[in-house]
Amino acid sequence: MSPTIHRERGFKFNFFSNENSEPPHIHIRKGNYDAKYWLYKSKNCVAEYVYNDTPAMTRAVESILEIQKETFIEEYNKKINK
């Protein structure tokens, strides 16, 4: 299961329920765009993979991640502590 926890600028941000053994991260989709970013508390988010990207999409996603990172980390921690 992968509930969407945030939607912005057409992007859907979600987690997968079977990835509890991994550090906090978020999956992002919009059309053919598909990405996974690691959510680090002490530094910028880092892309694990990004498919069908454009420079504008990178800027948009990284801007959203910068603002929402703490919320995403909190939600991820809630998910794995269930």
Gaussian input, Z-matrix of N, CA and C with variables (Angstrom, degrees):
# hf/3-21g

backbone

0 1
 N
 C     1     B1
 C     2     B2     1     A1
 N     3     B3     2     A2     1     D1
 C     4     B4     3     A3     2     D2
 C     5     B5     4     A4     3     D3
 N     6     B6     5     A5     4     D4
 C     7     B7     6     A6     5     D5
 C     8     B8     7     A7     6     D6
 N     9     B9     8     A8     7     D7
 C    10    B10     9     A9     8     D8
 C    11    B11    10    A10     9     D9
 N    12    B12    11    A11    10    D10
 C    13    B13    12    A12    11    D11
 C    14    B14    13    A13    12    D12
 N    15    B15    14    A14    13    D13
 C    16    B16    15    A15    14    D14
 C    17    B17    16    A16    15    D15
 N    18    B18    17    A17    16    D16
 C    19    B19    18    A18    17    D17
 C    20    B20    19    A19    18    D18
 N    21    B21    20    A20    19    D19
 C    22    B22    21    A21    20    D20
 C    23    B23    22    A22    21    D21
 N    24    B24    23    A23    22    D22
 C    25    B25    24    A24    23    D23
 C    26    B26    25    A25    24    D24
 N    27    B27    26    A26    25    D25
 C    28    B28    27    A27    26    D26
 C    29    B29    28    A28    27    D27
 N    30    B30    29    A29    28    D28
 C    31    B31    30    A30    29    D29
 C    32    B32    31    A31    30    D30
 N    33    B33    32    A32    31    D31
 C    34    B34    33    A33    32    D32
 C    35    B35    34    A34    33    D33
 N    36    B36    35    A35    34    D34
 C    37    B37    36    A36    35    D35
 C    38    B38    37    A37    36    D36
 N    39    B39    38    A38    37    D37
 C    40    B40    39    A39    38    D38
 C    41    B41    40    A40    39    D39
 N    42    B42    41    A41    40    D40
 C    43    B43    42    A42    41    D41
 C    44    B44    43    A43    42    D42
 N    45    B45    44    A44    43    D43
 C    46    B46    45    A45    44    D44
 C    47    B47    46    A46    45    D45
 N    48    B48    47    A47    46    D46
 C    49    B49    48    A48    47    D47
 C    50    B50    49    A49    48    D48
 N    51    B51    50    A50    49    D49
 C    52    B52    51    A51    50    D50
 C    53    B53    52    A52    51    D51
 N    54    B54    53    A53    52    D52
 C    55    B55    54    A54    53    D53
 C    56    B56    55    A55    54    D54
 N    57    B57    56    A56    55    D55
 C    58    B58    57    A57    56    D56
 C    59    B59    58    A58    57    D57
 N    60    B60    59    A59    58    D58
 C    61    B61    60    A60    59    D59
 C    62    B62    61    A61    60    D60
 N    63    B63    62    A62    61    D61
 C    64    B64    63    A63    62    D62
 C    65    B65    64    A64    63    D63
 N    66    B66    65    A65    64    D64
 C    67    B67    66    A66    65    D65
 C    68    B68    67    A67    66    D66
 N    69    B69    68    A68    67    D67
 C    70    B70    69    A69    68    D68
 C    71    B71    70    A70    69    D69
 N    72    B72    71    A71    70    D70
 C    73    B73    72    A72    71    D71
 C    74    B74    73    A73    72    D72
 N    75    B75    74    A74    73    D73
 C    76    B76    75    A75    74    D74
 C    77    B77    76    A76    75    D75
 N    78    B78    77    A77    76    D76
 C    79    B79    78    A78    77    D77
 C    80    B80    79    A79    78    D78
 N    81    B81    80    A80    79    D79
 C    82    B82    81    A81    80    D80
 C    83    B83    82    A82    81    D81
 N    84    B84    83    A83    82    D82
 C    85    B85    84    A84    83    D83
 C    86    B86    85    A85    84    D84
 N    87    B87    86    A86    85    D85
 C    88    B88    87    A87    86    D86
 C    89    B89    88    A88    87    D87
 N    90    B90    89    A89    88    D88
 C    91    B91    90    A90    89    D89
 C    92    B92    91    A91    90    D90
 N    93    B93    92    A92    91    D91
 C    94    B94    93    A93    92    D92
 C    95    B95    94    A94    93    D93
 N    96    B96    95    A95    94    D94
 C    97    B97    96    A96    95    D95
 C    98    B98    97    A97    96    D96
 N    99    B99    98    A98    97    D97
 C   100   B100    99    A99    98    D98
 C   101   B101   100   A100    99    D99
 N   102   B102   101   A101   100   D100
 C   103   B103   102   A102   101   D101
 C   104   B104   103   A103   102   D102
 N   105   B105   104   A104   103   D103
 C   106   B106   105   A105   104   D104
 C   107   B107   106   A106   105   D105
 N   108   B108   107   A107   106   D106
 C   109   B109   108   A108   107   D107
 C   110   B110   109   A109   108   D108
 N   111   B111   110   A110   109   D109
 C   112   B112   111   A111   110   D110
 C   113   B113   112   A112   111   D111
 N   114   B114   113   A113   112   D112
 C   115   B115   114   A114   113   D113
 C   116   B116   115   A115   114   D114
 N   117   B117   116   A116   115   D115
 C   118   B118   117   A117   116   D116
 C   119   B119   118   A118   117   D117
 N   120   B120   119   A119   118   D118
 C   121   B121   120   A120   119   D119
 C   122   B122   121   A121   120   D120
 N   123   B123   122   A122   121   D121
 C   124   B124   123   A123   122   D122
 C   125   B125   124   A124   123   D123
 N   126   B126   125   A125   124   D124
 C   127   B127   126   A126   125   D125
 C   128   B128   127   A127   126   D126
 N   129   B129   128   A128   127   D127
 C   130   B130   129   A129   128   D128
 C   131   B131   130   A130   129   D129
 N   132   B132   131   A131   130   D130
 C   133   B133   132   A132   131   D131
 C   134   B134   133   A133   132   D132
 N   135   B135   134   A134   133   D133
 C   136   B136   135   A135   134   D134
 C   137   B137   136   A136   135   D135
 N   138   B138   137   A137   136   D136
 C   139   B139   138   A138   137   D137
 C   140   B140   139   A139   138   D138
 N   141   B141   140   A140   139   D139
 C   142   B142   141   A141   140   D140
 C   143   B143   142   A142   141   D141
 N   144   B144   143   A143   142   D142
 C   145   B145   144   A144   143   D143
 C   146   B146   145   A145   144   D144
 N   147   B147   146   A146   145   D145
 C   148   B148   147   A147   146   D146
 C   149   B149   148   A148   147   D147
 N   150   B150   149   A149   148   D148
 C   151   B151   150   A150   149   D149
 C   152   B152   151   A151   150   D150
 N   153   B153   152   A152   151   D151
 C   154   B154   153   A153   152   D152
 C   155   B155   154   A154   153   D153
 N   156   B156   155   A155   154   D154
 C   157   B157   156   A156   155   D155
 C   158   B158   157   A157   156   D156
 N   159   B159   158   A158   157   D157
 C   160   B160   159   A159   158   D158
 C   161   B161   160   A160   159   D159
 N   162   B162   161   A161   160   D160
 C   163   B163   162   A162   161   D161
 C   164   B164   163   A163   162   D162
 N   165   B165   164   A164   163   D163
 C   166   B166   165   A165   164   D164
 C   167   B167   166   A166   165   D165
 N   168   B168   167   A167   166   D166
 C   169   B169   168   A168   167   D167
 C   170   B170   169   A169   168   D168
 N   171   B171   170   A170   169   D169
 C   172   B172   171   A171   170   D170
 C   173   B173   172   A172   171   D171
 N   174   B174   173   A173   172   D172
 C   175   B175   174   A174   173   D173
 C   176   B176   175   A175   174   D174
 N   177   B177   176   A176   175   D175
 C   178   B178   177   A177   176   D176
 C   179   B179   178   A178   177   D177
 N   180   B180   179   A179   178   D178
 C   181   B181   180   A180   179   D179
 C   182   B182   181   A181   180   D180
 N   183   B183   182   A182   181   D181
 C   184   B184   183   A183   182   D182
 C   185   B185   184   A184   183   D183
 N   186   B186   185   A185   184   D184
 C   187   B187   186   A186   185   D185
 C   188   B188   187   A187   186   D186
 N   189   B189   188   A188   187   D187
 C   190   B190   189   A189   188   D188
 C   191   B191   190   A190   189   D189
 N   192   B192   191   A191   190   D190
 C   193   B193   192   A192   191   D191
 C   194   B194   193   A193   192   D192
 N   195   B195   194   A194   193   D193
 C   196   B196   195   A195   194   D194
 C   197   B197   196   A196   195   D195
 N   198   B198   197   A197   196   D196
 C   199   B199   198   A198   197   D197
 C   200   B200   199   A199   198   D198
 N   201   B201   200   A200   199   D199
 C   202   B202   201   A201   200   D200
 C   203   B203   202   A202   201   D201
 N   204   B204   203   A203   202   D202
 C   205   B205   204   A204   203   D203
 C   206   B206   205   A205   204   D204
 N   207   B207   206   A206   205   D205
 C   208   B208   207   A207   206   D206
 C   209   B209   208   A208   207   D207
 N   210   B210   209   A209   208   D208
 C   211   B211   210   A210   209   D209
 C   212   B212   211   A211   210   D210
 N   213   B213   212   A212   211   D211
 C   214   B214   213   A213   212   D212
 C   215   B215   214   A214   213   D213
 N   216   B216   215   A215   214   D214
 C   217   B217   216   A216   215   D215
 C   218   B218   217   A217   216   D216
 N   219   B219   218   A218   217   D217
 C   220   B220   219   A219   218   D218
 C   221   B221   220   A220   219   D219
 N   222   B222   221   A221   220   D220
 C   223   B223   222   A222   221   D221
 C   224   B224   223   A223   222   D222
 N   225   B225   224   A224   223   D223
 C   226   B226   225   A225   224   D224
 C   227   B227   226   A226   225   D225
 N   228   B228   227   A227   226   D226
 C   229   B229   228   A228   227   D227
 C   230   B230   229   A229   228   D228
 N   231   B231   230   A230   229   D229
 C   232   B232   231   A231   230   D230
 C   233   B233   232   A232   231   D231
 N   234   B234   233   A233   232   D232
 C   235   B235   234   A234   233   D233
 C   236   B236   235   A235   234   D234
 N   237   B237   236   A236   235   D235
 C   238   B238   237   A237   236   D236
 C   239   B239   238   A238   237   D237
 N   240   B240   239   A239   238   D238
 C   241   B241   240   A240   239   D239
 C   242   B242   241   A241   240   D240
 N   243   B243   242   A242   241   D241
 C   244   B244   243   A243   242   D242
 C   245   B245   244   A244   243   D243

   B1=1.4515
   B2=1.5241
   B3=1.3056
   B4=1.4571
   B5=1.5217
   B6=1.3232
   B7=1.4649
   B8=1.5299
   B9=1.3070
   B10=1.4594
   B11=1.5189
   B12=1.3305
   B13=1.4697
   B14=1.5204
   B15=1.3414
   B16=1.4647
   B17=1.5215
   B18=1.3263
   B19=1.4700
   B20=1.5147
   B21=1.3159
   B22=1.4639
   B23=1.5202
   B24=1.3408
   B25=1.4660
   B26=1.5276
   B27=1.3224
   B28=1.4543
   B29=1.5159
   B30=1.3289
   B31=1.4604
   B32=1.5241
   B33=1.3222
   B34=1.4637
   B35=1.5245
   B36=1.3201
   B37=1.4558
   B38=1.5228
   B39=1.3304
   B40=1.4574
   B41=1.5265
   B42=1.3405
   B43=1.4608
   B44=1.5177
   B45=1.3210
   B46=1.4589
   B47=1.5182
   B48=1.3133
   B49=1.4647
   B50=1.5191
   B51=1.3145
   B52=1.4573
   B53=1.5318
   B54=1.3145
   B55=1.4603
   B56=1.5273
   B57=1.3111
   B58=1.4580
   B59=1.5183
   B60=1.3133
   B61=1.4568
   B62=1.5348
   B63=1.3075
   B64=1.4595
   B65=1.5298
   B66=1.3358
   B67=1.4673
   B68=1.5293
   B69=1.3317
   B70=1.4668
   B71=1.5290
   B72=1.3236
   B73=1.4601
   B74=1.5156
   B75=1.3260
   B76=1.4637
   B77=1.5269
   B78=1.3230
   B79=1.4596
   B80=1.5279
   B81=1.3238
   B82=1.4629
   B83=1.5257
   B84=1.3457
   B85=1.4688
   B86=1.5238
   B87=1.3177
   B88=1.4712
   B89=1.5168
   B90=1.3299
   B91=1.4550
   B92=1.5180
   B93=1.3346
   B94=1.4622
   B95=1.5282
   B96=1.3138
   B97=1.4674
   B98=1.5243
   B99=1.3210
   B100=1.4660
   B101=1.5266
   B102=1.3338
   B103=1.4607
   B104=1.5203
   B105=1.3208
   B106=1.4600
   B107=1.5210
   B108=1.3309
   B109=1.4631
   B110=1.5156
   B111=1.3308
   B112=1.4579
   B113=1.5198
   B114=1.3283
   B115=1.4623
   B116=1.5265
   B117=1.3198
   B118=1.4609
   B119=1.5150
   B120=1.3369
   B121=1.4567
   B122=1.5273
   B123=1.3127
   B124=1.4559
   B125=1.5297
   B126=1.3207
   B127=1.4643
   B128=1.5225
   B129=1.3149
   B130=1.4586
   B131=1.5255
   B132=1.3092
   B133=1.4660
   B134=1.5270
   B135=1.3239
   B136=1.4585
   B137=1.5246
   B138=1.3232
   B139=1.4645
   B140=1.5178
   B141=1.3299
   B142=1.4686
   B143=1.5290
   B144=1.3411
   B145=1.4613
   B146=1.5189
   B147=1.3207
   B148=1.4591
   B149=1.5221
   B150=1.3235
   B151=1.4558
   B152=1.5254
   B153=1.3268
   B154=1.4677
   B155=1.5205
   B156=1.3125
   B157=1.4595
   B158=1.5243
   B159=1.3158
   B160=1.4569
   B161=1.5280
   B162=1.3136
   B163=1.4728
   B164=1.5288
   B165=1.3268
   B166=1.4700
   B167=1.5270
   B168=1.3189
   B169=1.4692
   B170=1.5252
   B171=1.3190
   B172=1.4608
   B173=1.5202
   B174=1.3175
   B175=1.4710
   B176=1.5221
   B177=1.3245
   B178=1.4672
   B179=1.5293
   B180=1.3343
   B181=1.4611
   B182=1.5217
   B183=1.3192
   B184=1.4591
   B185=1.5203
   B186=1.3154
   B187=1.4595
   B188=1.5320
   B189=1.3236
   B190=1.4733
   B191=1.5252
   B192=1.3297
   B193=1.4667
   B194=1.5229
   B195=1.3103
   B196=1.4568
   B197=1.5288
   B198=1.3121
   B199=1.4645
   B200=1.5272
   B201=1.3233
   B202=1.4636
   B203=1.5282
   B204=1.3260
   B205=1.4661
   B206=1.5264
   B207=1.3022
   B208=1.4678
   B209=1.5275
   B210=1.3193
   B211=1.4616
   B212=1.5167
   B213=1.3301
   B214=1.4636
   B215=1.5257
   B216=1.3197
   B217=1.4709
   B218=1.5184
   B219=1.3191
   B220=1.4741
   B221=1.5236
   B222=1.3239
   B223=1.4661
   B224=1.5278
   B225=1.3168
   B226=1.4643
   B227=1.5280
   B228=1.3343
   B229=1.4614
   B230=1.5250
   B231=1.3128
   B232=1.4708
   B233=1.5193
   B234=1.3401
   B235=1.4623
   B236=1.5223
   B237=1.3286
   B238=1.4542
   B239=1.5275
   B240=1.3238
   B241=1.4652
   B242=1.5198
   B243=1.3209
   B244=1.4721
   B245=1.5071
   A1=109.19
   A2=116.76
   A3=120.45
   A4=110.78
   A5=116.87
   A6=118.55
   A7=111.34
   A8=115.58
   A9=120.94
   A10=107.79
   A11=116.13
   A12=118.97
   A13=112.11
   A14=116.65
   A15=119.78
   A16=108.63
   A17=115.47
   A18=122.19
   A19=107.42
   A20=114.27
   A21=118.76
   A22=109.01
   A23=116.42
   A24=123.10
   A25=112.30
   A26=116.61
   A27=121.40
   A28=114.88
   A29=117.52
   A30=121.86
   A31=110.13
   A32=116.55
   A33=122.90
   A34=107.36
   A35=116.33
   A36=123.25
   A37=107.96
   A38=116.92
   A39=119.33
   A40=112.14
   A41=114.88
   A42=124.19
   A43=107.69
   A44=116.77
   A45=121.59
   A46=107.99
   A47=116.90
   A48=121.43
   A49=113.69
   A50=119.57
   A51=121.08
   A52=113.32
   A53=118.25
   A54=121.58
   A55=112.74
   A56=116.98
   A57=120.91
   A58=114.04
   A59=118.26
   A60=120.14
   A61=112.85
   A62=117.40
   A63=121.27
   A64=110.86
   A65=117.05
   A66=120.19
   A67=110.24
   A68=117.69
   A69=120.34
   A70=112.12
   A71=113.91
   A72=120.71
   A73=108.76
   A74=115.50
   A75=121.18
   A76=109.01
   A77=116.11
   A78=122.64
   A79=107.48
   A80=115.83
   A81=121.04
   A82=108.15
   A83=114.98
   A84=119.92
   A85=109.86
   A86=113.09
   A87=121.39
   A88=105.87
   A89=117.80
   A90=120.67
   A91=110.09
   A92=117.64
   A93=122.34
   A94=112.50
   A95=117.08
   A96=121.14
   A97=108.92
   A98=115.95
   A99=121.67
   A100=107.48
   A101=116.93
   A102=120.14
   A103=110.87
   A104=114.50
   A105=122.57
   A106=106.45
   A107=115.61
   A108=121.70
   A109=109.97
   A110=116.19
   A111=122.18
   A112=107.69
   A113=116.26
   A114=122.70
   A115=109.58
   A116=116.56
   A117=121.18
   A118=109.72
   A119=116.64
   A120=120.84
   A121=111.94
   A122=117.22
   A123=120.37
   A124=114.89
   A125=117.70
   A126=119.78
   A127=109.42
   A128=115.33
   A129=120.44
   A130=111.13
   A131=115.24
   A132=120.88
   A133=108.15
   A134=115.37
   A135=120.80
   A136=108.96
   A137=115.81
   A138=120.38
   A139=110.65
   A140=116.27
   A141=122.24
   A142=108.43
   A143=115.89
   A144=121.58
   A145=108.85
   A146=115.55
   A147=122.50
   A148=107.10
   A149=116.59
   A150=122.55
   A151=109.90
   A152=115.16
   A153=122.50
   A154=111.82
   A155=114.84
   A156=123.01
   A157=110.97
   A158=115.42
   A159=123.11
   A160=106.73
   A161=118.39
   A162=119.08
   A163=112.79
   A164=117.01
   A165=120.11
   A166=111.29
   A167=116.87
   A168=120.18
   A169=110.19
   A170=117.59
   A171=120.24
   A172=110.58
   A173=117.30
   A174=120.63
   A175=111.11
   A176=117.37
   A177=121.12
   A178=110.93
   A179=117.15
   A180=121.06
   A181=110.56
   A182=117.41
   A183=119.49
   A184=112.01
   A185=117.83
   A186=121.41
   A187=110.90
   A188=116.18
   A189=120.47
   A190=110.06
   A191=117.07
   A192=120.30
   A193=111.28
   A194=117.40
   A195=120.90
   A196=110.94
   A197=116.71
   A198=121.80
   A199=111.81
   A200=117.78
   A201=122.65
   A202=114.35
   A203=118.70
   A204=121.78
   A205=113.04
   A206=118.81
   A207=121.24
   A208=111.33
   A209=116.94
   A210=121.15
   A211=110.58
   A212=117.09
   A213=120.68
   A214=111.08
   A215=117.64
   A216=120.82
   A217=110.36
   A218=117.43
   A219=121.12
   A220=110.70
   A221=117.42
   A222=121.36
   A223=111.18
   A224=116.62
   A225=120.24
   A226=110.08
   A227=116.26
   A228=120.07
   A229=111.87
   A230=118.17
   A231=121.63
   A232=110.18
   A233=115.99
   A234=121.45
   A235=111.16
   A236=117.99
   A237=119.07
   A238=112.28
   A239=117.71
   A240=120.54
   A241=113.16
   A242=117.02
   A243=120.37
   A244=110.23
   D1=143.72
   D2=-179.37
   D3=-141.09
   D4=77.90
   D5=-179.38
   D6=-66.83
   D7=140.00
   D8=176.04
   D9=-75.84
   D10=125.71
   D11=-179.46
   D12=-102.47
   D13=-13.20
   D14=-179.41
   D15=-157.95
   D16=142.17
   D17=173.88
   D18=-131.57
   D19=132.07
   D20=178.47
   D21=-159.90
   D22=136.00
   D23=178.60
   D24=52.19
   D25=31.46
   D26=179.18
   D27=86.27
   D28=-6.40
   D29=178.49
   D30=-87.38
   D31=143.04
   D32=173.73
   D33=-111.45
   D34=129.45
   D35=-179.61
   D36=-111.14
   D37=126.12
   D38=-177.33
   D39=-150.21
   D40=168.41
   D41=173.61
   D42=-117.61
   D43=158.63
   D44=171.52
   D45=-105.32
   D46=136.77
   D47=-173.08
   D48=-69.74
   D49=-16.20
   D50=-176.49
   D51=-99.86
   D52=19.98
   D53=-176.48
   D54=-115.09
   D55=32.90
   D56=-175.86
   D57=-65.33
   D58=-21.15
   D59=-177.76
   D60=-81.74
   D61=-4.99
   D62=-178.99
   D63=-96.81
   D64=154.86
   D65=173.76
   D66=-62.63
   D67=165.47
   D68=-179.63
   D69=-54.63
   D70=131.90
   D71=178.26
   D72=-155.99
   D73=168.87
   D74=-179.14
   D75=-137.93
   D76=142.86
   D77=174.43
   D78=-101.23
   D79=141.23
   D80=-176.15
   D81=-132.35
   D82=133.81
   D83=179.24
   D84=-137.09
   D85=147.12
   D86=172.00
   D87=-161.65
   D88=111.02
   D89=-176.27
   D90=57.64
   D91=-123.43
   D92=178.59
   D93=-85.78
   D94=-8.31
   D95=179.05
   D96=-71.44
   D97=134.79
   D98=179.51
   D99=-146.73
   D100=129.01
   D101=-177.64
   D102=-147.88
   D103=158.88
   D104=173.10
   D105=-134.92
   D106=126.26
   D107=179.71
   D108=-120.58
   D109=136.74
   D110=172.53
   D111=-80.01
   D112=136.19
   D113=-177.51
   D114=-102.78
   D115=96.52
   D116=179.80
   D117=-96.42
   D118=132.25
   D119=179.88
   D120=-66.66
   D121=-41.35
   D122=-169.94
   D123=-95.90
   D124=-0.66
   D125=178.55
   D126=-149.64
   D127=-179.89
   D128=-179.79
   D129=-64.81
   D130=154.57
   D131=174.76
   D132=-66.92
   D133=147.20
   D134=-177.13
   D135=-124.41
   D136=133.17
   D137=-179.77
   D138=-73.63
   D139=128.39
   D140=170.40
   D141=-80.62
   D142=-44.34
   D143=174.02
   D144=-155.29
   D145=153.65
   D146=176.10
   D147=-145.97
   D148=125.87
   D149=178.71
   D150=-118.39
   D151=142.25
   D152=176.66
   D153=57.16
   D154=50.24
   D155=-175.61
   D156=-95.57
   D157=156.79
   D158=168.84
   D159=-131.35
   D160=159.78
   D161=176.95
   D162=-56.49
   D163=-37.90
   D164=179.32
   D165=-65.30
   D166=-38.90
   D167=178.49
   D168=-66.84
   D169=-41.52
   D170=177.70
   D171=-58.90
   D172=-47.05
   D173=179.14
   D174=-61.17
   D175=-44.10
   D176=-179.01
   D177=-63.25
   D178=-48.83
   D179=-178.44
   D180=-63.20
   D181=-46.29
   D182=-178.03
   D183=-66.64
   D184=-31.36
   D185=174.90
   D186=-66.04
   D187=-45.31
   D188=178.18
   D189=-63.68
   D190=-44.09
   D191=-179.78
   D192=-61.52
   D193=-39.89
   D194=179.65
   D195=-59.49
   D196=-40.87
   D197=-178.32
   D198=-78.30
   D199=-40.35
   D200=-171.41
   D201=-97.34
   D202=-2.75
   D203=-171.15
   D204=-52.82
   D205=-48.80
   D206=-178.37
   D207=-61.50
   D208=-40.92
   D209=177.81
   D210=-64.04
   D211=-43.00
   D212=178.91
   D213=-63.46
   D214=-40.76
   D215=178.16
   D216=-63.46
   D217=-43.73
   D218=177.62
   D219=-60.10
   D220=-46.15
   D221=179.68
   D222=-63.75
   D223=-40.05
   D224=178.59
   D225=-62.36
   D226=-44.73
   D227=-179.99
   D228=-64.54
   D229=-36.43
   D230=175.06
   D231=-61.99
   D232=-41.52
   D233=-178.14
   D234=-63.21
   D235=-43.82
   D236=-175.74
   D237=-80.24
   D238=-16.53
   D239=179.40
   D240=-91.91
   D241=7.14
   D242=179.13
   D243=-77.06

